[in-house]
Amino acid sequence: MGRGRALSLVQVGDRVVLVGESGQGFQRLAEFESDQAPVATSRRVAV
């Protein structure tokens, strides 16, 4: 992780998607069933 990059967990229906963000845009990194998703709070953490 570097400046201007972030990871987000986004719930879409019954799916949770791990999204990476950089200066070049967004990229889906992983996808989970909502009952198998990692525990997360609803906040964004940028490094």
C-alpha positions as CSV (number, residue, x, y, z in Angstrom):
1,M,0.0,0.0,0.0
2,G,1.2,3.4,-0.8
3,R,0.0,7.0,-1.0
4,G,-3.2,7.4,-2.9
5,R,-4.2,3.7,-2.6
6,A,-7.0,2.1,-0.5
7,L,-8.8,-1.1,0.1
8,S,-12.5,-1.3,0.5
9,L,-15.0,-4.0,1.3
10,V,-18.3,-3.3,-0.6
11,Q,-21.5,-5.3,0.0
12,V,-23.5,-5.9,-3.1
13,G,-26.6,-7.9,-2.4
14,D,-25.5,-11.2,-0.8
15,R,-21.9,-10.7,-2.0
16,V,-19.0,-8.8,-0.5
17,V,-16.3,-7.5,-2.9
18,L,-12.7,-6.5,-1.9
19,V,-11.8,-3.5,-4.1
20,G,-8.4,-1.9,-4.5
21,E,-8.2,1.8,-5.5
22,S,-5.2,3.6,-7.0
23,G,-4.5,6.5,-9.3
24,Q,-5.3,4.2,-12.3
25,G,-8.8,3.3,-11.0
26,F,-10.5,0.5,-9.2
27,Q,-9.8,-3.3,-9.3
28,R,-11.8,-6.2,-7.9
29,L,-9.4,-8.2,-5.8
30,A,-11.6,-10.8,-4.2
31,E,-15.3,-11.7,-3.8
32,F,-17.0,-13.5,-1.0
33,E,-20.5,-14.8,0.0
34,S,-21.7,-12.4,2.7
35,D,-21.7,-15.2,5.3
36,Q,-18.1,-16.0,4.5
37,A,-16.7,-12.4,4.2
38,P,-14.1,-11.1,6.5
39,V,-15.4,-9.0,9.4
40,A,-15.1,-5.3,8.7
41,T,-16.4,-2.0,9.9
42,S,-18.1,0.4,7.5
43,R,-15.2,2.9,7.1
44,R,-12.6,3.6,4.6
45,V,-8.9,3.5,5.5
46,A,-6.5,5.1,3.1
47,V,-2.7,4.7,3.5
